[in-house]
Each structure stands twice: as structure tokens, then as C-alpha cells.
Amino acid sequence: MSRPKLLKLPEVLEEIDMSRAAFYRMRARGKAPRLIKLPNGQIRCRRDDLDIWLTSYQEAA
């Protein structure tokens, strides 16, 4: 079983073409993809979670 691909926040922001500030505003409203906080404090997003989140917005458009 392979490990899920974990994206760094700058990679996520680049892919969705969004500023960090706009992303955190969405996150505060509960509208951002799920994030994982690693034991060292770094933030990651599972590739699968980002894809599901993007699909949900494509369906709503």
C-alpha cells in the first residue's frame, strides 16, 4: 500500500491559484480542503483531499 501524496501549502496555493491570505479566510469559514498538521508543525494537504475539494466546486459551478 502506497503512502498518500502530501502537498505543501505553497504547492496547494499554486495549484488553486490563490493567495495565502485568501486561503486562510476560506479555511476560517470551513470552505478549504482538509489540512494535516504534522508533529513538527508543518501543514500538508493530502492529494486526494485536494482533488475531492476541487471536484466539489466543479460540480457546484
BELCOR-V111746 format. One record per pair of residues at least 24 apart in sequence whose ideal C-beta (glycine too) atoms are under 8 Angstrom apart, sorted by the first residue. I is the first residue (numbers start at 1). J is the second residue. Records with the same first field share a line. If there is no record, write none. Layout:
I=J + J
This chain:
4=46 + 47 + 48
5=46 + 47 + 48
6=36 + 44 + 45 + 46 + 47
7=44 + 45 + 46 + 47 + 50
8=42 + 43 + 44
9=35 + 43 + 44 + 45
12=45 + 50
15=50
16=50 + 54
